[in-house]
């Protein structure tokens, strides 16, 4: 019974879960930003490509 209580009170992996959640939220924010800014960035690169001599 003591071993079971010791296992349930163990919080060693809690920090890793929090870091995982933070990384997941950052990934979602980056994907959203790319979704919003993607067409503008693509248009900018196309404009630069058209103005450069081949």
TORKOL-4160 file (C-alpha; in steps of 0.2 Angstrom, whole numbers, padded with zeros to 4 digits, m for minus):
54
<pt num="1" X="0000" Y="0000" Z="0000"/>
<pt num="2" X="0014" Y="0012" Z="0004"/>
<pt num="3" X="0022" Y="0009" Z="m0013"/>
<pt num="4" X="0005" Y="0013" Z="m0021"/>
<pt num="5" X="0004" Y="0030" Z="m0011"/>
<pt num="6" X="0022" Y="0034" Z="m0015"/>
<pt num="7" X="0019" Y="0031" Z="m0034"/>
<pt num="8" X="0003" Y="0042" Z="m0033"/>
<pt num="9" X="0012" Y="0056" Z="m0025"/>
<pt num="10" X="0027" Y="0056" Z="m0037"/>
<pt num="11" X="0027" Y="0072" Z="m0047"/>
<pt num="12" X="0043" Y="0070" Z="m0056"/>
<pt num="13" X="0036" Y="0069" Z="m0073"/>
<pt num="14" X="0025" Y="0085" Z="m0071"/>
<pt num="15" X="0038" Y="0097" Z="m0077"/>
<pt num="16" X="0040" Y="0088" Z="m0093"/>
<pt num="17" X="0021" Y="0088" Z="m0096"/>
<pt num="18" X="0021" Y="0107" Z="m0094"/>
<pt num="19" X="0035" Y="0109" Z="m0106"/>
<pt num="20" X="0026" Y="0098" Z="m0118"/>
<pt num="21" X="0010" Y="0109" Z="m0117"/>
<pt num="22" X="0020" Y="0125" Z="m0119"/>
<pt num="23" X="0029" Y="0118" Z="m0135"/>
<pt num="24" X="0012" Y="0113" Z="m0141"/>
<pt num="25" X="0005" Y="0130" Z="m0139"/>
<pt num="26" X="0019" Y="0138" Z="m0147"/>
<pt num="27" X="0017" Y="0126" Z="m0162"/>
<pt num="28" X="m0001" Y="0131" Z="m0164"/>
<pt num="29" X="0003" Y="0149" Z="m0163"/>
<pt num="30" X="0017" Y="0147" Z="m0177"/>
<pt num="31" X="0005" Y="0137" Z="m0188"/>
<pt num="32" X="m0009" Y="0151" Z="m0186"/>
<pt num="33" X="0004" Y="0165" Z="m0190"/>
<pt num="34" X="0010" Y="0156" Z="m0205"/>
<pt num="35" X="m0008" Y="0153" Z="m0210"/>
<pt num="36" X="m0012" Y="0171" Z="m0209"/>
<pt num="37" X="0004" Y="0178" Z="m0216"/>
<pt num="38" X="0008" Y="0164" Z="m0228"/>
<pt num="39" X="0000" Y="0172" Z="m0244"/>
<pt num="40" X="0008" Y="0189" Z="m0240"/>
<pt num="41" X="0025" Y="0181" Z="m0239"/>
<pt num="42" X="0022" Y="0171" Z="m0254"/>
<pt num="43" X="0017" Y="0187" Z="m0264"/>
<pt num="44" X="0033" Y="0196" Z="m0258"/>
<pt num="45" X="0044" Y="0182" Z="m0264"/>
<pt num="46" X="0035" Y="0181" Z="m0280"/>
<pt num="47" X="0038" Y="0200" Z="m0283"/>
<pt num="48" X="0056" Y="0199" Z="m0278"/>
<pt num="49" X="0058" Y="0184" Z="m0290"/>
<pt num="50" X="0050" Y="0194" Z="m0304"/>
<pt num="51" X="0061" Y="0209" Z="m0302"/>
<pt num="52" X="0077" Y="0200" Z="m0302"/>
<pt num="53" X="0085" Y="0197" Z="m0319"/>
<pt num="54" X="0087" Y="0179" Z="m0324"/>
